[in-house]
Amino acid sequence: MKNYGERHITPLEILNTMTEKEMRKEYSRLRKVASGRLRTLKNSEIGMRSGTWRRYIDEFPSARGKSRAEVAHRLSNVYYFLSLQESSVTGLKKIRDSFVETMHDSGYTWINKDNYYDFIEFMDTVKSYYDTVTYDSDRAVDVFDVMTEAGFSADDLKGDFDWWFENYRKIKSKPIEAGMTYEEFKKYVEGKNE
């Protein structure tokens, strides 16, 4: 793979630096690499929990019969995917371990490798429910910003996490009603409001 460093290579850059034959050959080679990584992710617990393979499983179709510009676009996408830390099991483990270490350093010692994805899913659910700022790549910053602004302590967060974990299946099966407070939502999920 041509080394472009940490930055994303654009389709225009590819069009300006590679012949169509080189692009097709490189795309075919990297498509195989990406497909192998996706298979590995799908067959590993950490890969399945991350959802990376689901997001990318259909991203690298054959370039047969596609225009030069379309091949450049697909090659740009596969370069991007392969540059992501989350495109490999090792990368996912590094992301998880770094997050857990950051949380421990900040007093959230109950978050560990075993409950990492449950915690991330909980935070995603809370964040989407309250329609707050979009997540960026640094989940730890989001967790601290949201929870600190709301006045939550590590114990508060742990209690809510435990409640969410115990009620996860009920939460998934019930539609969320607009305008509910957190306490109303908890009662609704627990069936105390019906």
C-alpha positions, -999 to 999 in steps of 0.1 A, spaced: 0 0 0 13 34 -9 23 52 23 3 85 27 10 87 64 -19 94 88 -39 115 64 -68 104 42 -59 100 5 -85 115 -18 -99 101 -51 -84 131 -69 -49 124 -55 -53 88 -67 -64 99 -101 -34 122 -104 -8 97 -92 -18 63 -106 -27 48 -139 -61 31 -142 -42 -3 -143 -23 5 -111 -55 17 -94 -74 -15 -104 -45 -37 -93 -41 -19 -60 -78 -19 -53 -80 -56 -60 -51 -63 -36 -63 -41 -8 -99 -53 -12 -87 -88 -4 -68 -74 26 -99 -55 38 -121 -85 33 -97 -106 54 -98 -81 82 -136 -79 81 -138 -117 83 -114 -117 112 -135 -90 129 -167 -109 123 -152 -140 138 -139 -124 170 -159 -113 200 -143 -78 201 -149 -73 164 -185 -83 166 -191 -61 196 -175 -31 179 -197 -32 149 -169 -22 126 -175 -52 103 -212 -43 100 -204 -7 90 -179 -18 63 -191 -52 51 -205 -39 19 -181 -11 13 -156 -28 -10 -175 -43 -40 -157 -54 -72 -144 -26 -94 -151 -46 -125 -169 -25 -151 -165 7 -131 -151 40 -145 -116 52 -136 -132 78 -112 -153 51 -95 -122 29 -90 -103 59 -75 -132 65 -51 -133 29 -40 -95 28 -36 -97 59 -15 -124 42 7 -103 10 11 -72 31 20 -92 49 46 -106 17 61 -72 0 63 -57 31 80 -83 30 108 -71 15 141 -106 -1 144 -100 -21 112 -81 -48 131 -86 -68 163 -53 -55 176 -64 -19 169 -97 -25 186 -80 -39 217 -57 -8 218 -87 15 216 -105 -4 243 -74 -6 266 -66 31 262 -102 41 270 -103 18 301 -70 32 313 -82 68 308 -114 60 327 -94 43 356 -71 73 358 -102 95 362 -117 74 390 -141 52 369 -124 20 380 -156 -1 375 -152 2 337 -131 -27 324 -124 -48 293 -154 -70 300 -180 -43 302 -164 -18 278 -188 -23 249 -218 -24 272 -207 9 286 -201 25 252 -235 13 240 -251 28 272 -234 61 265 -244 60 228 -280 54 239 -280 82 265 -264 105 240 -288 98 212 -318 99 236 -308 134 248 -298 145 213 -266 161 226 -234 169 207 -221 143 182 -195 118 193 -161 123 179 -133 98 180 -123 105 216 -151 89 236 -135 96 269 -138 134 263 -175 130 255 -181 109 286 -165 134 309 -180 164 293 -216 152 293 -215 136 327 -195 165 344 -218 191 329 -248 171 342 -233 169 377 -228 132 377 -202 115 399 -186 81 391 -210 65 415 -240 81 398 -228 69 364 -221 34 377 -257 32 391 -272 43 358 -249 19 339 -260 -10 362 -296 -1 357 -292 1 319 -274 -32 318 -302 -49 338 -329 -34 317 -312 -34 283 -337 -58 266 -367 -38 279 -351 -6 267 -346 -20 232 -382 -32 229 -399 0 240 -402 32 219 -389 63 235 -415 91 239 -403 126 232 -401 149 262 -397 123 289 -374 131 318 -349 105 328 -369 95 358 -401 91 337 -381 71 312 -369 47 339 -404 42 353 -417 37 317 -390 10 311 -397 -7 344 -434 -8 336 -444 15 366 -459 41 343 -483 18 323 
